[in-house]
Amino acid sequence: MAGVSQTTVSLVLNGRAEGEVRISPETRDRVLQVIRETGYVADPAARRLVERRNRIYGVFTYEAVFPAESADFYHPFLVGIEECVEEAGCDLLLFTSAKAQQGERRRIFSAESRIRLADGCILLGRTIDREDLSRLLSEGIPFVSVGRRDDAGGPVPYVGADYPPAVRALVERAAALGHRRMAYVGAGQGPESYADRLRGFAEGVAAAGAEGLHLTTADGLFDCGATVVFAEELADGVAIAEAARARGLDVPRDLSIVALGAPTRPVSTDIDFAGFRIPRREMGRRAVELLTHVLERGDVPQELLVCELVEGSTLASPA
C-alpha cells in the first residue's frame, strides 16, 4: 500500500536507519499514514523473537502493597516504577501468586512462580529473602532490589536510600543545639536499612564526641537521661511523643524527637517531626533504569540516593 519494501517499513516502525539506508521524510510519512489508516500493530510475538525480550518488567513485593495500612509507604515507589516503565514503552507485571503459608513470608520461587515471564524483576520489601537473592544470582535472572542489600553469593544490584549520611547530619544538628546524651530506639539490625540507620547514628555520635545509647524498645528511655531520641520507625516516634506528654514533658523542650524515615506501619499523627525524606518515587524510577542497564549490559549496578533533611518542629535545644 505504501509502495515500499518490508525493510523500509521495519526501519520506520523501529525509528532507525540501517547501514547506508536513509529514509526520506516523505517516504516515512507515507508509511506512517498507511499504518494509521489500517490500524496496523506489529506482532508482539515476532518482536519478542527478534529482541529476545518480552518488554515486560515485573515487580515482586515481599509485603502486601495495596492494603490501606501499607499503601502510603509503597505508593510512591510504585508511582515511580510505573512512570519510568511507561516511558520505556514496556508493560508492568505485578507478581501476586507467591502466597505466604503457615506463617512463612512470601518467596519468589514456588510451585506457582512465574518470574521468568518478565524480562527482569524489581524487588520491593524491607527484608528480602537471602535464598531468593542467591538463586536469582546463580540462575542469572535479571533483577534490581529497591533498597541496599548485602552480598548473597555475589553482589546484588540495587538502588537504595543513603541513610548513614542523613542520620549523621541529624546527629550533628542535635549536637550543635547542645544535646550531649542521645538515644537511638529501634532494632538496628535485620533489614539493611535498619543497620544503616544505626551505623549512621553511631558514627555521628562518635564524631560529635557525644554519648549515644541504643535501646531496642522505648522501655527505660525516660530514665536514661537522654535529651534527644532518634526513632528508627516513625510510629515509634509518635508513641514516644505521646508517652512524653503523658509524663508532663514538653516536646521538644524537655525531649527532642527525630524520626528516621516514613511510616511503614499504620500511624496517625499531625506532629511535624524533624528527620529526613526517603526519595521513594525517585528510587522507583531509578530501579527501572538500572534494570534496563542489567538487561542490556549484564552489569551489577549499585546506587544510593540522597535523603532530604526535614527541619520539623521536634528538635530544639535542651531545656
N, C-alpha and C positions, 0 to 999 in steps of 0.2 A: 504493500500500500504506500509506503514511503519512497519506494524506488531505490532502496539502499540494501547493502548486504547484511547478513546476520552479525558479522563482526562490527559493523558500524553501529547497529542497534545496541549491541553489547557494550561498546565503548560509551555510548550516550547514557545508557542505563546506569553504568558504574561511574560516570563522571570523570573519565580519564582518557588519555591518549595512549597509543601503543606504538613504541618504536618511532618510525618516521611518519606514522599515520596522523594526520591533522584533520580535524573535522571543522568545516566552516560553520559559522553561526547559523546560516540559512539551512544547512542540512540538519544541524542539531534541532532547530526549531521545527522543521518538518517532521522529524521522528517523534519529538515530544507531542506535537499536535495529534499524530496518529494514535499515540499512547492514550492521550486524553479522550479522543473520540471513541476508541474501542474499549476503554476501561481496562487495558492490559495490565496485569500484575505478574512479575517474574515468579516462576515456580520456586517456592521456598526449598523444596526438597532438592532440586537441581543446584540451587545456590549452595546449600549445605555440602553437597558432594564436592563442589569446586573449592569452597573455602575451608572445608573440614571443620566447620563451626555451625552451631545452631542459631547463633546470635541471640542466645538466651542466657541471662545471668541469674543465678539462683541466690536465695537468701535463706540461711538456716539459723533459727533462733533457739537458744537453749532455755529461754524463758518465754512464756506466752506474751505477745506484744500488743494484743488488742484489748484484753480486759481493762476496765477503767483504771484499776489500781496501778497498772504499769504503762498505760498509754502515754502519759505525759512524759515519761523518761525516754521511751523508744521512738516516739513520734518524730522528733527532729532527725534522727538517724535515717528513718525510712523516707522522709521527705527528701533529704539529700541524695539518697540512693536512687529514688525514683527519678528525680530531676536529671541526674547525670546519665542514667541508663537510657532515658528518653532522648537526650541529646546525642547519645552514641548510636541511636537507631536500633536499639535492641529491646527485647522483651524481658520482663521480670517474672521470675517464678519463685513463689514462696513455698518452701518445703514444710508440710504440716503433717506428714504421715508418720513421723517418728514419735510414737506415743511413749509417755513415761509410765512404767508399770511397776507395781509392788514397791512404791516409794522411790524407785530409781529415777535419776534425771534423764532427760531426753538424750538420745545418742544418734549420731549421724548414720551409722551403719547398723541396719537392722534388716529383718526379712522384707520390710516394705520400702527399703531405701531406694530412692530414685535420683540420687545425687548426680549420676552421670548423664542425666537428661540435659543438664545445663553445661555450657562451655566451661564455666567456673562458678565458684560459690563465695559469697560473703558471709562470714560467721558473726553472729551477734550474741552477746551474753557476758555477764560479769565473769563467770567461770566457764572455761571451755575444756571439755574432757581431754586429758593428755593422750589417751589411747586413740581417740579420734584424730587428733593432730598428727600423731606418729603415723597412722595409717594413711592419712591424706598425703603426707610427705613421701612415704615409702612407695605408694602406688602412683605418684606423680599426678594427682588430681589437683588442678589449679584452684587456688583459694586465696583469700585475704581475710585476716581477722580484724574486726573492729575492736581495738584495744591491744596494748602491748602484750606479747606472750613470750615466755621463756622458751629456749630451745626444747624441741620434742623429738630427739633423734636427729636433729638438724635445725637450722634457723627457720623461724616461722615468719612468713610475710604478714605485715600488719601496718595499720595506721592507728595511732593512739593519741591520747592527750598527755602532754608533758607535765605530769603532776609535780615532780620534785622541785623544779624552779619556782612554780607557783606557790607551793607551800612554804618554801624558804623565804620568798618575798613577803608573805604574810607574817611569818615569824619575825622577820626583820622589822616590819611595820610595828608589830606589837612591842618589840624591844625598844624601838625608837620612842614609843609612847611611855616607856618606863616599866614595862612588865618584866619581872626577873624570874618568876616562877610560873611555868606554863605546863598545862596538861594536855595530852592527846587522848581522846576517848574513841576507841574502836578496835577492831581485831588486829589491824596492821599486818595481816597475813592472809593466806588463801589466795584470793584473786590478786593478780599482779598490780591492779590499780590500787588496792589497799596497801600493799607492801611499798609501792612507790610513794604514796602519801606519807606513810610513817617515816620512810627514809628521808624525804624532804624535811619533815619536822625535826628529826634528829640532827641533820646537817645544819639546819637553820639555828637550832638551839646552841649547838657547839660553836658556830661562827659568831653568835651574839654573846657568848660567854654567860648564857642564862642557865637556869635549872629546868630540865624537862622531865616530865613524868608520863609514863604510858599506862593507861588504865583501859582494860578491855571492855569494861562497862562503867557507867557513871556512879556505881557504888563507891562510896568513900571520896567522891570528888569534892564535896563541900567541907571535908575535914583535912584536905591535903595542903591547904594554903595557897593554891594556885589562884592567880588573879585573871587569867585568861585560859579558855579551854578551846581546843581545836577538835571539832566533832567530825569524825570520818564520814558519817551519814547525816544529811540534813534533818532527818526525822529525829536523830539523837540530839541535835542542836535544839530542836523545838521542845523535846522532853526536858532537856536541861534548863532551858529558859523558863518553862512552866514550874519546874521544881524550885528554881532560884526565887521566883516571885512568890511562891507559896511559903518560902522561908523569910520573906520580907526583904529580899535582896533586890537591888536595882541593877538592871542590865542596860547599859554596860558599866555604870559607875562602880558597882561592887564586884561584878563579874562580867568580863567581856567574853563573847562567844563568836568563834569563826567557824563557818560551815564550809566543808571541803567538797563542794560539788552540788549537783542537782538531786532532787528526791528520787530514790529508786524504789521506794515503797510508799503506801498511802500516807499523806500528811497534809493537814490543812493549817495554814498559818498566814498571817499578814505581817510577820516580822521581816524586816529588811536586813537580812544577815550580811555581814561582811564575809568575803570569801572570794570565789572565782567562778567564771562561767566556763563550762566544758564546751568546746566547739563541736557540738554533736552533729549539726547539719553539715558542717564542713568536713567532718570525719566520714559521714556517709558518702558525700560526693567523692572525696579522695579515695575511699575504698574502691569505688567503681573504676576510677582512673588507674589505680595501682593494679587492679585485677586485669585490666586491659594490657598493662605492661607485662604481667605474668604470662598472659596468653600469647602475646606477640614476641616476647623476648626470652621467656623462660627464666627470668631473674627472680630474686627474692627481696623485694623492696621492704624497707622498714622505715617508717616515718613517725615522728611525734609532733603534734600541732600545739601551738602556744595557747595556754588558758588565759583568758582576760580577767584581770583582777576586778573585784566589785567592792566599792567603798563601803556600802552598807551603813547601818546605824548601831551595830552591836559591838564595835571595837573602839575603845577610848582609853584615856589614861586611867590607871587605877586610882581609887579614892585615897 
